[in-house]
Each structure stands twice: as structure tokens, then as C-alpha cells.
Amino acid sequence: MPAATPPIDAELASTVDLDALRIDLTHEFIKKQRAAAAPSSPLDDLRANGAFSIDEYTASTARSTADVPLLVCRPAGAVGRLPVLFYLHGGGMVMGHARQNLDYVLELAQEVRAAVISVEYRLAPEHPHPAALEDCLTGLTWAATHAMDLAIDPERIVLLGLSGGGALAGGLSLFLRDHLDLRPVGQMLVCPMLDDRNDTPSAAQLAHLGGWNPATNAAAWNHVLGGRAGAPDIPSYAAPARAEDVSGLPPTYLEVGAVEMLRDEVVTFADRIWRACGDAELHVFPGGFHGFDFFVPTARLSRDARTARLNWLRRTLAAPRRRTGGSAG
């Protein structure tokens, strides 16, 4: 008898068969997936008939370990120094690229009149932690240093991470809090991978489903952590759920589907931010599975999720600059 799970949204279920969507993250699968998903269309497709200017840069700093390709996107005709959506793509930190889902991020940016910086960070298993985090840090510090030339406002940067990019955004926020005088105005973590331990009730409850399930999640984390997922000494900059102290983080948007294994680690992270007197907005979409709105963007649930993100972005970018978080109690 199949294990009991929360019901999948009927509109999503009529379009996507999760049982048929099984991901075995072997090295061979990753190689094939990267080749199949490699960007083949010119940047003009993303420029949306002139709605955005998109320029390619290579970022490096005195402390960086590699040069980091960036896409810097700006709404056409925008004047003055714009806020920034600092975008970290999904793909479990083992797949994906800087153009992945960038068309959607540009739609968000157009709504809030913001620039977008998308990072081509290094991927595991060839480049395990901390390579990707170092690349994100390089891109962010380079952008802040060149803010005048890029016509961006370094005091209004929102970190935006999807799935594996959510792990990187969360780890970057913790690193900035602990080490640098560069604070994002917010972080948006959409279905983020936060915990390498794979041991929550939702992971057990949804283990039999296809899509991004516990077996896939464990494989991704082992690629990122060099086979050490679940070890007691994994740093919080790699897996943000490991942080003992989550105070002092920027206002945080957290979103997850009710029918995905990441559900409980995301809910727990939001609760910990509130307990630390921080600012978090949590959305758990009933019937949603991992990445549901990118599979079926026209579904009602997908449109609700995208509206919630846009509303949070508008409030966050419109709010006056303020001190973040509090001390953990």
C-alpha cells in the first residue's frame, strides 16, 4: 500500500507525474544533464526585445580563488542607482547555470525596477564546498565595489536563491553577518536546500515520491560535501540549518511546498529566526512539490506563489534601511 502523503494539488498533478520523475544523481547523469541544459540561445532572447540590457563581466577580488562570470541585467531606460536581485540559480549545486530561470527573475526585476546579477558559480562534485560559496562572495563583493560603475545601490541588495541556490544564499548571509560589513537588505529562499542531514519527518514521509526526494537530496549533498553529508562538523556556511545562531540575518522570505521533502527544514529555519527575534515570512503552499511553479507556471498555485514573492520584494525594497535581527535567546 502506498505511503500516505499530503495531496498534490490537482492542477499540478494533472500535468506532472512525479512517479515518473526520478533523479539518480550519478556523475554520468549530472554530465548528461549539464550537456542537455547548457544555454544554447543568445542573450538577446533574455533581453526581451530591448526590455533589459545584459552585460557579461568577470569578477575577481584579492581574496577570490577563481574568476567568476556574472550576468549584469538592467531594465532599459532605468536611471539612477538601482536595487539588485543577486540571483543564485538552482540545480542542487551540481547542475544549472546563470541563465537558468533568469527570464522569470527578470520579470520580478521589471516589476520592482531592480537590476539583476546572476552568478555562474562552480559546481560540485568537481568543485566541492566552499568553491560555490566563494564564487558567490566574490561576485557580491565585486559588485559592491563597482556599484558606481554598475549604477546599483549596494545597500539595497536582495539575495535570491532557488533550491541549491537557496543553500548558497543562506550560507552567504551567515558569512556576511559574521565576517563582512556588507549586509543584504533581504534574502529570498525559494524551496531552499538548508540541511544536509536528510532526517526530517517530511523527508521520511515523502521518500517514496519522485522528483527531488531524499535519495536525490542526499546524493547532491554528498557531491557538495565530498561524501561527508550528515557528518557532525559540517559548517553552517555550507548547510545553513547547521547554524547555532540565526540572529542578525536580513529579513528573510522562505517558501516551500507541502508535498516536498524540504518542507520541515524550511519551516524549522523560519521558526528559529522568529525565536531569535528576527524577521521571516514563511509560505508553505498546499499541494506544491519541489519547483512546482517552474514545472507549471500557469497553475493557480504557481501564480499565488509568484504573487507572494513579488509582494515581499516590493515591501522589502520599499522599507527604510533598518537594523537586522536580534540576539538569540
TORMAR-314293 format. One line per 5 residues: their letters; for each residue x, y, z of N, C-alpha, C. Coordinates in nm, 2 decimals. Layout:
N
A> X,Y,Z,X,Y,Z,X,Y,Z  ...
! end
This chain:
329
MPAAT> 0.09,-0.12,0.00,0.00,0.00,0.00,0.09,0.12,0.00  0.06,0.22,-0.09,0.15,0.34,-0.09,0.15,0.42,0.04  0.26,0.48,0.07,0.27,0.56,0.19,0.17,0.68,0.18  0.11,0.72,0.29,0.02,0.84,0.30,0.10,0.96,0.29  0.06,1.06,0.21,0.13,1.19,0.19,0.02,1.29,0.18
PPIDA> 0.06,1.42,0.21,-0.04,1.53,0.18,-0.07,1.52,0.03  -0.19,1.56,-0.01,-0.23,1.55,-0.15,-0.16,1.65,-0.24  -0.13,1.61,-0.36,-0.07,1.70,-0.45,-0.18,1.79,-0.52  -0.16,1.91,-0.54,-0.26,2.00,-0.60,-0.31,1.94,-0.73  -0.44,1.93,-0.75,-0.50,1.86,-0.86,-0.45,1.92,-0.99
ELAST> -0.44,2.05,-1.01,-0.40,2.11,-1.13,-0.26,2.07,-1.16  -0.17,2.07,-1.06,-0.03,2.03,-1.08,-0.02,1.88,-1.12  -0.10,1.80,-1.05,-0.09,1.65,-1.07,-0.14,1.61,-1.21  -0.23,1.69,-1.26,-0.28,1.66,-1.40,-0.18,1.68,-1.51  -0.07,1.76,-1.47,0.03,1.79,-1.57,0.17,1.72,-1.54
VDLDA> 0.20,1.70,-1.42,0.33,1.64,-1.38,0.31,1.51,-1.31  0.38,1.40,-1.36,0.37,1.27,-1.30,0.50,1.26,-1.21  0.49,1.28,-1.08,0.61,1.27,-1.00,0.67,1.13,-1.00  0.58,1.03,-1.00,0.64,0.89,-1.00,0.73,0.87,-1.12  0.71,0.93,-1.23,0.79,0.91,-1.35,0.92,1.00,-1.34
LRIDL> 0.92,1.09,-1.25,1.03,1.19,-1.24,1.13,1.15,-1.13  1.21,1.05,-1.17,1.31,1.00,-1.07,1.45,1.05,-1.12  1.52,1.10,-1.02,1.65,1.16,-1.05,1.76,1.08,-0.97  1.85,1.02,-1.05,1.96,0.95,-0.99,2.09,1.03,-1.01  2.13,1.10,-0.91,2.24,1.20,-0.93,2.38,1.13,-0.94
THEFI> 2.40,1.04,-1.03,2.53,0.99,-1.06,2.61,1.09,-1.13  2.74,1.07,-1.13,2.83,1.15,-1.21,2.79,1.15,-1.36  2.75,1.04,-1.41,2.71,1.03,-1.55,2.58,1.11,-1.58  2.48,1.10,-1.49,2.36,1.17,-1.50,2.39,1.32,-1.50  2.47,1.36,-1.41,2.50,1.51,-1.40,2.56,1.56,-1.52
KKQRA> 2.66,1.48,-1.58,2.73,1.52,-1.70,2.63,1.53,-1.82  2.54,1.43,-1.83,2.44,1.44,-1.94,2.34,1.55,-1.92  2.30,1.58,-1.80,2.20,1.68,-1.77,2.26,1.82,-1.80  2.38,1.84,-1.76,2.45,1.97,-1.79,2.46,1.99,-1.94  2.49,1.88,-2.01,2.51,1.90,-2.16,2.37,1.93,-2.22
AAAPS> 2.27,1.87,-2.17,2.13,1.89,-2.23,2.08,2.03,-2.19  2.12,2.08,-2.08,2.06,2.20,-2.03,2.15,2.32,-2.06  2.27,2.30,-2.12,2.36,2.41,-2.15,2.29,2.52,-2.23  2.31,2.64,-2.20,2.24,2.75,-2.27,2.28,2.75,-2.42  2.19,2.75,-2.51,2.22,2.75,-2.65,2.17,2.88,-2.72
SPLDD> 2.07,2.94,-2.66,2.01,3.06,-2.72,2.10,3.18,-2.68  2.10,3.28,-2.77,2.18,3.40,-2.74,2.12,3.49,-2.63  2.20,3.57,-2.57,2.15,3.66,-2.47,2.03,3.75,-2.52  2.02,3.77,-2.65,1.92,3.86,-2.70,1.78,3.80,-2.66  1.77,3.67,-2.64,1.64,3.61,-2.60,1.60,3.66,-2.46
LRANG> 1.70,3.68,-2.38,1.67,3.73,-2.24,1.65,3.88,-2.24  1.70,3.95,-2.34,1.69,4.09,-2.34,1.54,4.14,-2.37  1.46,4.04,-2.40,1.32,4.06,-2.42,1.29,4.19,-2.51  1.34,4.18,-2.63,1.32,4.29,-2.72,1.35,4.42,-2.67  1.47,4.43,-2.60,1.52,4.55,-2.55,1.47,4.60,-2.42
AFSID> 1.39,4.51,-2.35,1.34,4.55,-2.22,1.46,4.55,-2.11  1.56,4.48,-2.14,1.68,4.47,-2.05,1.81,4.49,-2.13  1.90,4.56,-2.07,2.04,4.55,-2.12,2.11,4.44,-2.03  2.18,4.35,-2.10,2.25,4.24,-2.03,2.40,4.24,-2.07  2.49,4.25,-1.97,2.63,4.26,-2.00,2.70,4.14,-1.92
EYTAS> 2.80,4.09,-1.98,2.88,3.99,-1.92,3.01,4.04,-1.86  3.03,4.01,-1.73,3.15,4.05,-1.66,3.22,3.93,-1.60  3.35,3.95,-1.57,3.42,3.85,-1.49,3.47,3.92,-1.36  3.43,3.86,-1.25,3.46,3.92,-1.12,3.58,3.85,-1.06  3.66,3.93,-0.99,3.77,3.88,-0.91,3.80,3.98,-0.80
TARST> 3.85,3.93,-0.69,3.89,4.01,-0.58,4.02,3.96,-0.53  4.08,4.03,-0.43,4.21,4.00,-0.38,4.20,3.86,-0.31  4.08,3.83,-0.25,4.07,3.70,-0.18,4.01,3.59,-0.26  3.97,3.61,-0.38,3.90,3.51,-0.46,3.99,3.40,-0.50  3.94,3.28,-0.52,4.02,3.17,-0.56,4.00,3.13,-0.71
ADVPL> 3.90,3.21,-0.77,3.88,3.18,-0.91,3.81,3.31,-0.97  3.82,3.33,-1.10,3.75,3.43,-1.17,3.60,3.38,-1.18  3.51,3.48,-1.16,3.37,3.44,-1.16,3.29,3.51,-1.27  3.23,3.44,-1.37,3.15,3.50,-1.47,3.01,3.55,-1.40  2.97,3.67,-1.44,2.85,3.73,-1.40,2.77,3.78,-1.52
LVCRP> 2.64,3.78,-1.51,2.55,3.85,-1.60,2.49,3.96,-1.52  2.51,4.08,-1.57,2.45,4.20,-1.50,2.34,4.26,-1.59  2.22,4.25,-1.54,2.10,4.29,-1.62,2.03,4.41,-1.56  1.99,4.50,-1.65,1.94,4.63,-1.61,1.82,4.66,-1.69  1.70,4.70,-1.63,1.59,4.75,-1.71,1.63,4.86,-1.80
AGAVG> 1.59,4.85,-1.93,1.62,4.95,-2.03,1.55,5.09,-1.98  1.63,5.19,-1.99,1.58,5.33,-1.96,1.58,5.36,-1.82  1.62,5.27,-1.73,1.62,5.30,-1.59,1.73,5.40,-1.56  1.71,5.49,-1.47,1.81,5.59,-1.43,1.84,5.58,-1.28  1.95,5.62,-1.25,1.99,5.62,-1.11,2.04,5.48,-1.06
RLPVL> 2.08,5.47,-0.94,2.13,5.35,-0.88,2.02,5.26,-0.84  2.01,5.14,-0.90,1.90,5.05,-0.88,1.93,4.95,-0.76  1.82,4.91,-0.70,1.84,4.79,-0.61,1.87,4.67,-0.70  1.92,4.56,-0.63,1.97,4.45,-0.70,1.91,4.32,-0.65  1.87,4.23,-0.74,1.84,4.09,-0.71,1.96,4.01,-0.75
FYLHG> 2.03,3.96,-0.64,2.16,3.89,-0.66,2.12,3.74,-0.67  2.12,3.69,-0.79,2.05,3.56,-0.82,2.15,3.45,-0.83  2.11,3.34,-0.75,2.19,3.22,-0.74,2.09,3.10,-0.79  2.13,3.05,-0.90,2.04,2.95,-0.97,2.03,2.82,-0.89  1.92,2.74,-0.93,1.90,2.61,-0.87,1.98,2.50,-0.94
GGMVM> 1.95,2.38,-0.90,2.02,2.26,-0.96,2.10,2.18,-0.86  2.07,2.20,-0.73,2.13,2.12,-0.63,2.28,2.14,-0.61  2.33,2.25,-0.66,2.47,2.29,-0.66,2.56,2.19,-0.74  2.49,2.11,-0.82,2.57,2.02,-0.91,2.53,2.04,-1.06  2.42,2.11,-1.08,2.37,2.13,-1.22,2.33,2.28,-1.23
GHARQ> 2.29,2.32,-1.35,2.23,2.45,-1.37,2.34,2.55,-1.41  2.29,2.67,-1.45,2.38,2.78,-1.50,2.32,2.91,-1.48  2.39,3.02,-1.50,2.35,3.15,-1.46,2.23,3.20,-1.54  2.20,3.14,-1.66,2.08,3.18,-1.73,1.95,3.10,-1.70  1.97,3.00,-1.61,1.86,2.91,-1.58,1.75,2.99,-1.50
NLDYV> 1.63,2.98,-1.55,1.52,3.06,-1.49,1.54,3.21,-1.48  1.64,3.26,-1.55,1.67,3.40,-1.54,1.55,3.48,-1.60  1.48,3.43,-1.70,1.37,3.50,-1.76,1.27,3.53,-1.65  1.24,3.44,-1.56,1.15,3.47,-1.45,1.20,3.57,-1.36  1.33,3.56,-1.32,1.39,3.66,-1.23,1.38,3.80,-1.29
LELAQ> 1.40,3.81,-1.42,1.40,3.94,-1.49,1.25,3.99,-1.48  1.15,3.91,-1.49,1.02,3.95,-1.47,0.99,4.02,-1.34  1.05,3.95,-1.23,1.04,4.01,-1.10,1.11,4.14,-1.10  1.23,4.15,-1.15,1.31,4.27,-1.15,1.23,4.39,-1.22  1.17,4.36,-1.33,1.10,4.46,-1.40,0.98,4.52,-1.32
EVRAA> 0.92,4.43,-1.24,0.81,4.47,-1.15,0.85,4.57,-1.04  0.97,4.54,-0.99,1.02,4.62,-0.88,1.13,4.72,-0.92  1.15,4.73,-1.05,1.25,4.83,-1.11,1.39,4.80,-1.04  1.44,4.68,-1.06,1.57,4.64,-1.00,1.66,4.59,-1.11  1.79,4.59,-1.08,1.89,4.52,-1.16,1.90,4.38,-1.11
VISVE> 1.95,4.29,-1.20,1.98,4.15,-1.16,2.12,4.12,-1.19  2.18,4.05,-1.09,2.32,4.00,-1.11,2.31,3.85,-1.09  2.34,3.77,-1.20,2.33,3.63,-1.19,2.47,3.57,-1.19  2.50,3.48,-1.10,2.64,3.43,-1.08,2.66,3.29,-1.14  2.76,3.27,-1.22,2.80,3.14,-1.27,2.90,3.08,-1.18
YRLAP> 2.84,3.03,-1.07,2.93,2.97,-0.97,2.97,2.83,-1.01  3.09,2.78,-0.95,3.14,2.65,-0.98,3.05,2.54,-0.91  3.05,2.43,-0.98,2.95,2.32,-0.94,3.03,2.20,-0.88  2.97,2.13,-0.79,3.01,2.00,-0.74,2.97,1.89,-0.84  3.03,1.78,-0.84,3.13,1.73,-0.75,3.28,1.77,-0.78
EHPHP> 3.29,1.83,-0.90,3.43,1.88,-0.94,3.48,1.98,-0.84  3.39,2.07,-0.80,3.43,2.18,-0.71,3.34,2.17,-0.58  3.38,2.09,-0.48,3.30,2.08,-0.36,3.31,2.21,-0.28  3.22,2.22,-0.17,3.23,2.33,-0.08,3.37,2.35,-0.03  3.42,2.48,-0.03,3.34,2.60,-0.03,3.35,2.67,-0.17
AALED> 3.38,2.60,-0.28,3.40,2.67,-0.41,3.29,2.76,-0.45  3.16,2.70,-0.45,3.05,2.78,-0.49,3.02,2.90,-0.40  3.03,2.88,-0.27,3.01,2.99,-0.18,3.12,3.10,-0.20  3.24,3.06,-0.23,3.35,3.16,-0.25,3.32,3.24,-0.38  3.26,3.17,-0.48,3.23,3.24,-0.61,3.12,3.34,-0.58
CLTGL> 3.02,3.30,-0.50,2.91,3.40,-0.47,2.96,3.52,-0.39  3.05,3.49,-0.30,3.11,3.60,-0.22,3.19,3.69,-0.31  3.27,3.63,-0.40,3.34,3.71,-0.50,3.25,3.80,-0.58  3.15,3.74,-0.64,3.05,3.82,-0.72,2.99,3.93,-0.64  2.95,3.91,-0.52,2.88,4.01,-0.44,2.98,4.12,-0.40
TWAAT> 3.09,4.09,-0.35,3.19,4.19,-0.31,3.24,4.27,-0.43  3.26,4.21,-0.55,3.30,4.28,-0.67,3.19,4.38,-0.71  3.06,4.33,-0.71,2.95,4.42,-0.75,2.94,4.54,-0.65  2.96,4.51,-0.52,2.95,4.63,-0.43,3.07,4.72,-0.45  3.18,4.67,-0.48,3.30,4.76,-0.50,3.28,4.84,-0.63
HAMDL> 3.21,4.78,-0.73,3.19,4.85,-0.86,3.05,4.91,-0.87  2.99,4.94,-0.76,2.85,4.98,-0.76,2.83,5.11,-0.84  2.92,5.20,-0.83,2.91,5.33,-0.90,2.91,5.30,-1.05  3.00,5.22,-1.10,3.01,5.19,-1.24,2.89,5.11,-1.29  2.83,5.03,-1.21,2.72,4.94,-1.25,2.59,5.02,-1.22
AIDPE> 2.59,5.13,-1.16,2.47,5.21,-1.12,2.37,5.12,-1.04  2.43,5.06,-0.93,2.35,4.98,-0.84,2.37,5.04,-0.70  2.27,5.01,-0.62,2.27,5.06,-0.48,2.32,4.94,-0.39  2.44,4.94,-0.33,2.49,4.83,-0.25,2.42,4.81,-0.12  2.34,4.91,-0.08,2.26,4.90,0.04,2.12,4.84,0.02
RIVLL> 2.09,4.81,-0.11,1.96,4.75,-0.14,1.98,4.63,-0.23  2.05,4.53,-0.17,2.07,4.40,-0.24,1.99,4.30,-0.18  1.92,4.22,-0.26,1.84,4.11,-0.21,1.91,3.98,-0.26  1.94,3.89,-0.18,1.99,3.76,-0.22,1.88,3.67,-0.26  1.88,3.62,-0.38,1.77,3.54,-0.43,1.82,3.40,-0.47
GLSGG> 1.78,3.30,-0.39,1.83,3.17,-0.42,1.72,3.07,-0.44  1.73,2.98,-0.54,1.63,2.88,-0.57,1.70,2.74,-0.54  1.63,2.66,-0.46,1.68,2.52,-0.43,1.82,2.52,-0.39  1.92,2.46,-0.46,2.06,2.47,-0.42,2.11,2.61,-0.41  2.06,2.70,-0.49,2.10,2.84,-0.48,2.05,2.90,-0.35
GALAG> 1.94,2.84,-0.29,1.89,2.89,-0.16,1.99,2.85,-0.05  2.06,2.73,-0.06,2.16,2.70,0.03,2.28,2.80,0.03  2.31,2.84,-0.10,2.42,2.93,-0.11,2.38,3.07,-0.06  2.26,3.11,-0.09,2.22,3.25,-0.04,2.21,3.25,0.11  2.16,3.14,0.17,2.16,3.13,0.32,2.29,3.13,0.38
GLSLF> 2.39,3.05,0.32,2.52,3.05,0.37,2.59,3.18,0.35  2.57,3.25,0.24,2.63,3.38,0.22,2.58,3.48,0.32  2.45,3.48,0.35,2.40,3.57,0.45,2.47,3.55,0.59  2.49,3.42,0.63,2.56,3.39,0.75,2.70,3.44,0.75  2.77,3.42,0.64,2.91,3.46,0.63,2.92,3.61,0.63
LRDHL> 2.84,3.68,0.56,2.84,3.83,0.56,2.82,3.88,0.70  2.72,3.82,0.77,2.69,3.86,0.91,2.81,3.85,1.00  2.89,3.74,0.98,3.00,3.71,1.07,3.13,3.77,1.03  3.15,3.81,0.90,3.28,3.85,0.86,3.29,3.98,0.79  3.18,4.03,0.73,3.20,4.15,0.64,3.09,4.26,0.68
DLRPV> 3.13,4.38,0.65,3.04,4.49,0.67,2.96,4.51,0.54  2.90,4.41,0.49,2.82,4.42,0.37,2.69,4.34,0.40  2.58,4.41,0.42,2.46,4.34,0.46,2.35,4.35,0.36  2.30,4.24,0.31,2.18,4.25,0.22,2.06,4.31,0.29  1.97,4.37,0.21,1.85,4.42,0.26,1.75,4.31,0.29
GQMLV> 1.77,4.19,0.22,1.68,4.08,0.24,1.74,3.96,0.17  1.68,3.84,0.21,1.72,3.72,0.13,1.59,3.64,0.10  1.57,3.60,-0.02,1.46,3.53,-0.07,1.50,3.38,-0.10  1.46,3.29,-0.02,1.50,3.15,-0.03,1.38,3.07,-0.07  1.38,3.03,-0.20,1.27,2.95,-0.26,1.30,2.81,-0.26
CPMLD> 1.22,2.72,-0.20,1.24,2.58,-0.18,1.39,2.55,-0.16  1.45,2.61,-0.06,1.60,2.60,-0.04,1.64,2.47,0.02  1.76,2.42,-0.02,1.83,2.31,0.05,1.90,2.37,0.17  1.86,2.35,0.29,1.92,2.41,0.41,1.99,2.31,0.50  1.96,2.18,0.48,2.01,2.08,0.58,2.06,1.96,0.51
DRNDT> 2.19,1.92,0.53,2.25,1.81,0.47,2.21,1.68,0.54  2.15,1.68,0.65,2.13,1.56,0.73,2.01,1.47,0.69  1.92,1.53,0.61,1.82,1.45,0.54,1.73,1.37,0.64  1.71,1.42,0.76,1.65,1.34,0.86,1.52,1.39,0.92  1.45,1.48,0.85,1.33,1.54,0.90,1.21,1.45,0.88
PSAAQ> 1.10,1.47,0.95,0.97,1.40,0.92,0.93,1.40,0.78  0.94,1.52,0.71,0.89,1.53,0.57,0.98,1.45,0.48  1.11,1.44,0.51,1.20,1.35,0.43,1.15,1.21,0.44  1.12,1.16,0.56,1.07,1.02,0.57,0.93,1.01,0.50  0.84,1.10,0.52,0.71,1.09,0.47,0.70,1.09,0.32
LAHLG> 0.79,1.16,0.25,0.78,1.18,0.11,0.89,1.10,0.04  0.96,1.01,0.10,1.07,0.94,0.05,1.03,0.86,-0.08  0.91,0.81,-0.09,0.87,0.72,-0.20,0.84,0.80,-0.32  0.82,0.93,-0.31,0.78,1.01,-0.43,0.90,1.03,-0.53  0.87,1.06,-0.65,0.97,1.10,-0.74,1.01,1.25,-0.73
GWNPA> 1.07,1.30,-0.82,1.12,1.44,-0.81,1.23,1.45,-0.72  1.25,1.57,-0.65,1.36,1.59,-0.56,1.33,1.52,-0.43  1.36,1.39,-0.41,1.33,1.32,-0.30,1.46,1.30,-0.21  1.44,1.23,-0.09,1.56,1.22,0.00,1.68,1.15,-0.06  1.66,1.06,-0.15,1.78,0.99,-0.22,1.85,1.09,-0.31
TNAAA> 1.78,1.17,-0.38,1.84,1.27,-0.47,1.91,1.38,-0.38  1.84,1.42,-0.28,1.89,1.53,-0.19,2.02,1.48,-0.12  2.02,1.36,-0.08,2.14,1.30,-0.01,2.26,1.29,-0.11  2.23,1.25,-0.23,2.34,1.24,-0.33,2.39,1.38,-0.37  2.31,1.48,-0.38,2.35,1.62,-0.41,2.44,1.67,-0.29
WNHVL> 2.40,1.65,-0.17,2.48,1.70,-0.06,2.61,1.63,-0.05  2.61,1.50,-0.08,2.74,1.42,-0.08,2.83,1.47,-0.18  2.78,1.51,-0.30,2.87,1.57,-0.40,2.92,1.70,-0.35  2.84,1.78,-0.29,2.88,1.92,-0.25,2.98,1.90,-0.13  2.96,1.81,-0.04,3.04,1.80,0.08,3.15,1.69,0.07
GGRAG> 3.18,1.64,-0.05,3.29,1.54,-0.06,3.26,1.41,0.01  3.13,1.37,0.00,3.09,1.24,0.06,3.07,1.25,0.21  3.06,1.37,0.27,3.05,1.38,0.41,2.92,1.43,0.46  2.82,1.42,0.38,2.68,1.47,0.42,2.64,1.40,0.55  2.59,1.48,0.64,2.55,1.42,0.77,2.65,1.41,0.88
APDIP> 2.78,1.44,0.84,2.89,1.44,0.94,2.86,1.55,1.04  2.92,1.53,1.17,2.88,1.62,1.27,2.95,1.76,1.26  3.05,1.78,1.18,3.12,1.90,1.17,3.10,1.98,1.04  2.99,1.96,0.98,2.96,2.04,0.85,2.93,2.18,0.89  3.00,2.28,0.82,2.99,2.42,0.86,2.85,2.47,0.81
SYAAP> 2.80,2.57,0.89,2.68,2.64,0.86,2.68,2.71,0.73  2.80,2.76,0.69,2.81,2.83,0.56,2.78,2.74,0.44  2.79,2.61,0.46,2.76,2.51,0.36,2.61,2.47,0.37  2.57,2.44,0.49,2.43,2.40,0.52,2.37,2.49,0.63  2.30,2.59,0.59,2.25,2.69,0.69,2.18,2.64,0.81
ARAED> 2.11,2.53,0.79,2.04,2.47,0.91,2.13,2.43,1.02  2.26,2.42,0.99,2.36,2.39,1.10,2.39,2.50,1.18  2.35,2.62,1.15,2.39,2.74,1.23,2.34,2.73,1.37  2.42,2.75,1.47,2.37,2.75,1.61,2.30,2.89,1.64  2.34,2.99,1.57,2.28,3.12,1.59,2.23,3.18,1.46
VSGLP> 2.10,3.21,1.45,2.05,3.26,1.33,2.00,3.41,1.36  2.05,3.47,1.46,2.01,3.61,1.48,2.09,3.70,1.39  2.04,3.82,1.37,2.12,3.92,1.29,2.11,3.89,1.14  2.02,3.81,1.09,2.01,3.78,0.95,1.92,3.89,0.89  1.93,3.92,0.76,1.84,4.01,0.70,1.70,3.96,0.69
PTYLE> 1.60,4.04,0.67,1.46,4.00,0.65,1.46,3.88,0.55  1.39,3.77,0.58,1.40,3.65,0.51,1.27,3.60,0.46  1.26,3.58,0.33,1.14,3.51,0.27,1.17,3.37,0.25  1.09,3.28,0.31,1.11,3.13,0.29,0.98,3.07,0.23  1.00,2.99,0.13,0.89,2.93,0.06,0.92,2.78,0.03
VGAVE> 0.82,2.70,0.05,0.83,2.56,0.02,0.69,2.50,-0.01  0.69,2.39,-0.08,0.57,2.32,-0.10,0.54,2.22,0.02  0.41,2.19,0.04,0.37,2.10,0.15,0.41,1.95,0.11  0.42,1.93,-0.02,0.45,1.79,-0.07,0.59,1.78,-0.12  0.69,1.82,-0.04,0.83,1.81,-0.07,0.91,1.78,0.05
MLRDE> 1.01,1.71,0.03,1.09,1.66,0.15,1.16,1.78,0.22  1.18,1.89,0.16,1.25,2.00,0.22,1.16,2.08,0.31  1.03,2.05,0.32,0.93,2.12,0.39,0.97,2.15,0.53  1.00,2.05,0.61,1.02,2.07,0.75,1.15,2.14,0.79  1.25,2.12,0.71,1.38,2.20,0.74,1.36,2.35,0.71
VVTFA> 1.27,2.38,0.61,1.24,2.52,0.58,1.15,2.58,0.69  1.05,2.51,0.73,0.96,2.55,0.84,1.04,2.57,0.97  1.13,2.48,1.00,1.21,2.49,1.12,1.30,2.61,1.12  1.36,2.64,1.00,1.45,2.75,0.99,1.38,2.88,1.01  1.25,2.89,0.96,1.17,3.01,0.98,1.14,3.03,1.13
DRIWR> 1.11,2.92,1.20,1.07,2.93,1.34,1.20,2.97,1.42  1.31,2.92,1.39,1.43,2.96,1.46,1.47,3.11,1.44  1.44,3.16,1.32,1.46,3.31,1.30,1.37,3.39,1.39  1.24,3.35,1.40,1.15,3.42,1.49,1.19,3.41,1.63  1.23,3.29,1.67,1.28,3.27,1.81,1.40,3.36,1.84
ACGDA> 1.48,3.39,1.74,1.59,3.48,1.76,1.56,3.62,1.74  1.43,3.65,1.74,1.37,3.79,1.72,1.41,3.85,1.59  1.42,3.76,1.49,1.44,3.81,1.35,1.31,3.82,1.27  1.33,3.86,1.14,1.22,3.89,1.05,1.22,3.78,0.95  1.11,3.70,0.95,1.09,3.59,0.85,0.95,3.59,0.80
ELHVF> 0.93,3.57,0.67,0.80,3.54,0.61,0.80,3.40,0.55  0.71,3.32,0.60,0.71,3.18,0.56,0.58,3.15,0.48  0.60,3.08,0.36,0.49,3.03,0.29,0.51,2.88,0.26  0.41,2.80,0.30,0.40,2.66,0.27,0.28,2.64,0.18  0.31,2.61,0.05,0.19,2.61,-0.04,0.14,2.46,-0.05
PGGFH> 0.01,2.45,-0.01,-0.05,2.32,0.00,-0.06,2.26,-0.14  -0.02,2.13,-0.15,-0.02,2.06,-0.28,0.10,2.08,-0.36  0.19,2.17,-0.32,0.31,2.20,-0.40,0.42,2.10,-0.38  0.49,2.06,-0.49,0.61,1.98,-0.48,0.73,2.07,-0.52  0.85,2.01,-0.52,0.97,2.09,-0.53,0.97,2.15,-0.67
GFDFF> 0.98,2.29,-0.68,0.99,2.36,-0.80,0.86,2.36,-0.88  0.74,2.35,-0.81,0.62,2.33,-0.89,0.59,2.44,-0.98  0.62,2.57,-0.94,0.58,2.68,-1.03,0.67,2.69,-1.16  0.78,2.62,-1.16,0.86,2.62,-1.28,0.82,2.51,-1.37  0.76,2.40,-1.32,0.70,2.30,-1.40,0.57,2.34,-1.46
VPTAR> 0.49,2.41,-1.38,0.35,2.45,-1.43,0.33,2.60,-1.39  0.40,2.69,-1.46,0.39,2.83,-1.42,0.25,2.89,-1.43  0.16,2.83,-1.51,0.03,2.89,-1.53,-0.07,2.84,-1.43  -0.04,2.74,-1.34,-0.13,2.69,-1.25,-0.16,2.79,-1.14  -0.28,2.78,-1.09,-0.33,2.88,-0.99,-0.23,2.89,-0.87
LSRDA> -0.19,2.77,-0.82,-0.10,2.77,-0.71,0.04,2.84,-0.74  0.08,2.82,-0.86,0.21,2.88,-0.91,0.19,3.03,-0.91  0.08,3.08,-0.96,0.06,3.22,-0.97,0.05,3.28,-0.83  -0.01,3.21,-0.74,-0.02,3.25,-0.60,0.12,3.27,-0.54  0.21,3.17,-0.56,0.34,3.17,-0.51,0.42,3.29,-0.57
RTARL> 0.41,3.31,-0.70,0.48,3.42,-0.76,0.43,3.56,-0.71  0.30,3.56,-0.68,0.25,3.69,-0.63,0.30,3.71,-0.49  0.31,3.61,-0.41,0.36,3.62,-0.27,0.51,3.67,-0.27  0.59,3.62,-0.37,0.73,3.66,-0.38,0.74,3.81,-0.42  0.66,3.85,-0.51,0.66,3.98,-0.56,0.62,4.08,-0.45
NWLRR> 0.51,4.04,-0.38,0.47,4.13,-0.27,0.57,4.15,-0.17  0.64,4.04,-0.13,0.75,4.05,-0.03,0.86,4.14,-0.08  0.90,4.12,-0.21,1.01,4.20,-0.27,0.97,4.35,-0.27  0.85,4.38,-0.31,0.80,4.52,-0.31,0.81,4.58,-0.17  0.77,4.51,-0.07,0.77,4.57,0.07,0.92,4.58,0.12
TLAAP> 1.00,4.48,0.09,1.14,4.48,0.14,1.22,4.59,0.07  1.20,4.61,-0.06,1.28,4.72,-0.12,1.23,4.86,-0.09  1.10,4.87,-0.05,1.04,5.00,-0.02,1.07,5.04,0.12  1.10,4.94,0.21,1.12,4.97,0.35,1.25,5.05,0.38  1.25,5.14,0.48,1.37,5.21,0.51,1.47,5.11,0.57
RRRTG> 1.60,5.15,0.55,1.71,5.07,0.60,1.70,5.05,0.75  1.71,4.93,0.80,1.69,4.91,0.94,1.79,4.81,0.99  1.81,4.81,1.12,1.89,4.71,1.19,1.83,4.57,1.18  1.91,4.47,1.15,1.85,4.34,1.13,1.86,4.25,1.26  1.76,4.17,1.28,1.76,4.06,1.38,1.78,4.11,1.52
GSAG> 1.80,4.02,1.61,1.83,4.04,1.75,1.92,3.94,1.80  1.93,3.93,1.93,2.02,3.83,1.99,1.94,3.71,2.02  2.00,3.59,1.99,1.93,3.47,2.02,1.91,3.45,2.17  1.79,3.41,2.21,1.76,3.40,2.35,1.78,3.26,2.40
! end
